[in-house]
Amino acid sequence: MLDTGAFVAGLEYAAQVEATVLGKPSSAYFAAACEALDADPGMTWMVGDDLESDIAGAQGTGLRTVLVRTGKFRPDAVERARTQPDGIVSSIGQLPEWLEAHL
């Protein structure tokens, strides 16, 4: 099964240029989001369910992070990961209460 990486590599080869990837976990992606929102990265929170693309990507740009135990969340991945979120919640519905308790 092919993912987007194979197509990007093929297009780079055919065009003889290196692509600029702007999706997660690229820091350019998170920086562009902060710029579009006129948000200070240090005051901005990323809430997601993927340690690599959501949490590590956002932290690489200076955002604070909360991991949600839904979707791609795997407890064993959190235990093994070098990157750790600032917090973990079971559902997005718990986020306001978590933020109130931890800010």
NORHUJO-V509301 format. One record per run of one state. SS is the DSSP state (helix for helix, strand for strand, loop for the rest). FROM is the first residue (numbers start at 1). TO is the last residue. Records with the same first field share a line. If there is no record, write none. Layout:
SS = FROM-TO, FROM-TO
This chain:
loop = 1-3, 16-26, 38-40, 44-44, 49-50, 60-63, 69-74, 81-86, 90-91, 103-103
helix = 4-15, 27-37, 41-43, 51-59, 75-80, 92-102
strand = 45-48, 64-68, 87-89
